[in-house]
Amino acid sequence: MASRRDNNAREDDLIEATLTCIASEGISRTTVRRVAEYAGVSNGLIRFYFEGKDNMLYAAYRRFLERLLSDASDTIEGRELAPHARLKAFLEANLSPPIVTPQTLLLWANFLPLTYGDPRMAEIRREAYRETTELFRHLVEDVLVAEGRQEDEARLQHLTIALNGLVDGLWIEGALRGDSLNVGEMQQIGLDAAVNLLGLSGWETLA
């Protein structure tokens, strides 16, 4: 009998096969049969874990968004960093591979239309957005407090949304560059823009 660990590992493999299929062939051609071929398993095994294509896509989308957040948050998790250094590390992670890649952008573009027609996909997107903006809000607030600034909640929310939008825009720009991406340049642009947006004294304050 398969253990829970084995079942989780098999489910993870199927989710990865789904993401690979979407990136390679597009979401419209990502069927249970095609994912089964990528994973080297039977159609019935996928239906055992996900019941059908919809649940398979929900799991893949959730995993994709969770990975984007964890790839960035892992760079500051469990580290004793000053507020400015934490924000700097988080921004740099968001502006470099494995987050900034053509494949990541391709997956995002494939999933996005579904979030406007499928309520469950929309909720997965909203949940991920809430988690991301909440983390940004704490990082921004800590930096401002460290500089002796106490912003009200409305202003803090404004800065958080603006910074998140800035990172999203640079992420798309960087992913579109593909092999010509200069990670150091992209990170520096992001840091300079963040300093201006938050009203810090200069990018050196993020060191």
C-alpha positions in Angstrom: 0.0 0.0 0.0 1.3 3.4 -0.9 2.2 5.7 2.0 1.0 9.3 2.3 4.5 10.5 1.4 4.4 8.4 -1.7 1.0 9.7 -2.6 2.1 13.3 -2.1 5.2 12.7 -4.2 3.1 11.3 -7.0 0.7 14.2 -6.8 3.6 16.6 -7.0 4.9 14.8 -10.1 1.5 15.1 -11.8 1.3 18.8 -10.9 4.8 19.4 -12.4 3.8 17.5 -15.5 0.7 19.7 -15.8 2.8 22.9 -15.6 5.3 21.5 -18.1 2.5 20.7 -20.5 1.0 24.1 -20.2 4.3 25.8 -20.8 5.0 23.6 -23.8 1.6 23.4 -25.5 -0.7 26.0 -24.0 -3.5 25.6 -21.6 -6.1 24.8 -24.3 -4.1 21.6 -25.3 -3.4 20.6 -21.7 -5.8 17.6 -21.3 -5.7 14.7 -18.9 -4.4 12.5 -21.7 -1.6 14.9 -22.6 -0.5 15.4 -19.0 -0.6 11.6 -18.5 1.8 11.3 -21.4 4.2 13.9 -20.0 4.1 12.1 -16.6 4.3 8.6 -18.0 1.2 7.4 -16.2 -2.3 6.3 -17.1 -5.3 8.7 -17.5 -6.9 6.9 -14.6 -4.2 7.8 -12.2 -4.7 11.5 -12.9 -8.4 11.1 -12.4 -7.7 9.3 -9.1 -5.8 12.3 -7.7 -7.7 15.1 -9.3 -11.0 13.7 -10.7 -10.6 15.6 -13.9 -9.0 18.4 -15.8 -10.5 21.3 -13.8 -9.1 20.1 -10.4 -5.8 19.4 -12.1 -5.6 22.9 -13.4 -6.6 24.4 -10.0 -3.8 22.4 -8.3 -1.3 23.5 -10.9 -2.2 27.2 -10.7 -2.1 27.2 -6.9 1.3 25.5 -7.0 2.6 28.0 -9.6 1.6 31.0 -7.5 2.9 29.5 -4.3 6.2 28.9 -5.9 6.5 32.5 -7.0 6.0 33.7 -3.5 8.2 31.0 -1.8 11.1 31.6 -4.3 11.2 35.2 -3.0 10.2 34.8 0.6 12.7 31.9 1.2 15.5 34.5 0.7 14.5 36.2 3.9 12.9 33.5 5.9 14.8 32.6 9.1 17.5 35.2 8.4 18.4 37.9 10.9 18.3 40.9 8.7 17.7 44.6 9.3 14.5 46.0 7.7 16.3 47.6 4.8 18.3 44.5 4.1 15.1 42.3 4.2 13.3 44.5 1.7 16.4 44.6 -0.6 16.8 40.8 -0.6 13.1 40.4 -1.3 13.1 42.8 -4.2 16.2 41.3 -5.7 14.7 37.8 -5.5 11.6 39.0 -7.3 13.7 40.5 -10.0 15.9 37.6 -10.9 15.5 33.9 -11.9 13.8 31.6 -11.2 11.0 34.1 -10.9 12.0 36.3 -13.9 12.1 33.8 -16.7 10.2 33.4 -20.0 8.6 30.2 -18.8 7.2 31.8 -15.7 5.7 34.6 -17.8 4.3 32.1 -20.3 2.6 30.1 -17.5 1.2 33.3 -16.0 -0.2 34.4 -19.3 -1.8 31.0 -19.9 -3.5 30.9 -16.5 -4.7 34.6 -16.4 -7.7 34.4 -18.8 -9.1 31.5 -16.7 -9.2 33.7 -13.7 -11.8 35.9 -15.3 -14.2 33.1 -16.2 -13.8 30.6 -13.4 -14.7 31.7 -9.9 -12.4 29.1 -8.3 -9.4 30.2 -10.4 -10.2 33.8 -9.5 -10.2 33.0 -5.8 -6.8 31.2 -6.1 -5.5 34.4 -7.7 -7.0 36.7 -5.1 -5.6 34.5 -2.2 -2.1 34.6 -3.7 -2.4 38.4 -4.2 -3.4 38.9 -0.6 -0.5 36.9 0.7 2.0 38.7 -1.5 0.7 42.2 -0.7 0.6 41.4 3.0 4.3 40.4 2.9 5.1 43.6 1.0 3.1 45.7 3.5 5.1 44.3 6.4 8.4 44.8 4.7 7.5 48.4 3.7 6.2 49.3 7.1 9.3 48.0 8.9 11.6 50.0 6.6 9.6 53.2 7.2 9.5 52.7 10.9 13.3 52.1 10.9 13.6 55.5 9.2 11.4 57.2 11.8 8.3 57.4 9.7 4.8 56.4 10.9 2.4 56.2 7.9 -1.3 55.7 8.4 -3.0 52.6 7.0 -4.3 54.2 3.9 -0.9 55.6 2.9 0.8 52.3 3.8 -1.7 50.5 1.5 -1.0 52.9 -1.2 2.7 52.4 -1.1 2.3 48.6 -0.9 0.1 48.5 -4.0 2.5 50.8 -5.9 5.6 48.8 -5.0 3.9 45.5 -5.9 2.9 47.0 -9.3 6.4 48.2 -9.9 7.8 44.8 -9.3 5.2 43.2 -11.5 6.0 45.5 -14.4 9.8 44.9 -14.1 9.1 41.2 -13.8 7.3 41.2 -17.2 10.0 43.4 -18.7 12.8 41.1 -17.5 11.0 37.9 -18.6 10.4 39.3 -22.1 14.2 40.0 -22.4 14.9 36.2 -22.1 18.5 35.4 -22.7 19.4 39.1 -23.0 18.3 39.7 -19.4 20.9 41.5 -17.3 19.9 40.5 -13.8 22.1 43.0 -12.0 20.8 45.8 -14.1 17.2 44.8 -13.5 17.7 44.6 -9.8 19.3 48.0 -9.7 16.5 49.5 -11.6 14.1 48.0 -9.1 16.0 49.2 -6.1 16.4 52.7 -7.5 12.6 52.9 -8.2 11.7 51.5 -4.8 13.8 54.2 -3.1 12.1 56.9 -5.1 8.6 55.4 -4.5 9.1 55.0 -0.8 10.8 58.3 -0.4 14.0 56.9 1.1 17.3 58.9 1.1 19.0 56.8 -1.5 19.5 53.2 -2.7 22.4 52.8 -0.3 19.9 52.7 2.6 18.7 49.3 1.3 22.2 47.8 1.7 
